Amino acid sequence: MSDWPWSDQERLAIVLQRHVRYDNGFCWIWTGAKSQGYGKLVIDGKHIRAHRWLYEQMREPIQGILHHECRNQTCVNPWHLRDLTRALHKKEHKVSRCKRGHLLDTANTYIRPNGGRTCRECKRTRARELYALKAAA
């Protein structure tokens, strides 16, 4: 941190003070503007993702894709991020849970005819919601 130009240190302090809420000392939640669920900010006229900028300011240059170990898109804590190759990142996300957090094991995963995966619990929930909407109409 000591070899940064003063303007970057000052900018970093301002960004952390204005746009980050510290969640029980673990995740640093981005409270500023967002794009596709990720924090975003404008640095020198360029729109960039907040977690990427903070990672490079506080750790090292990014070589590949940043993976959120905490599984929280709004987290900008550089120590919750891991720099992965595209192949490793895809493997990490192939894993285990749907976007609502249900386990995608063999009992809860429906394989569609096109090869895609669907969470059975989410599918049941959606069916119940549609049934309730039709019954109310």
Rosetta blueprint (number, residue, H / E / L):
1 M L
2 S L
3 D L
4 W L
5 P L
6 W H
7 S H
8 D H
9 Q H
10 E H
11 R H
12 L H
13 A H
14 I H
15 V H
16 L H
17 Q H
18 R H
19 H H
20 V E
21 R E
22 Y E
23 D E
24 N L
25 G L
26 F L
27 C E
28 W E
29 I E
30 W E
31 T L
32 G L
33 A L
34 K E
35 S E
36 Q L
37 G L
38 Y E
39 G E
40 K E
41 L E
42 V E
43 I E
44 D L
45 G L
46 K E
47 H E
48 I E
49 R E
50 A H
51 H H
52 R H
53 W H
54 L H
55 Y H
56 E H
57 Q H
58 M H
59 R L
60 E L
61 P L
62 I L
63 Q L
64 G L
65 I E
66 L E
67 H E
68 H E
69 E L
70 C L
71 R L
72 N L
73 Q L
74 T L
75 C E
76 V L
77 N L
78 P H
79 W H
80 H H
81 L E
82 R E
83 D E
84 L E
85 T L
86 R H
87 A H
88 L H
89 H H
90 K H
91 K H
92 E H
93 H H
94 K H
95 V L
96 S L
97 R E
98 C L
99 K L
100 R L
101 G L
102 H L
103 L E
104 L L
105 D L
106 T L
107 A L
108 N L
109 T E
110 Y E
111 I E
112 R L
113 P L
114 N L
115 G L
116 G L
117 R E
118 T E
119 C E
120 R H
121 E H
122 C H
123 K H
124 R H
125 T H
126 R H
127 A H
128 R H
129 E H
130 L H
131 Y H
132 A H
133 L H
134 K H
135 A H
136 A H
137 A L
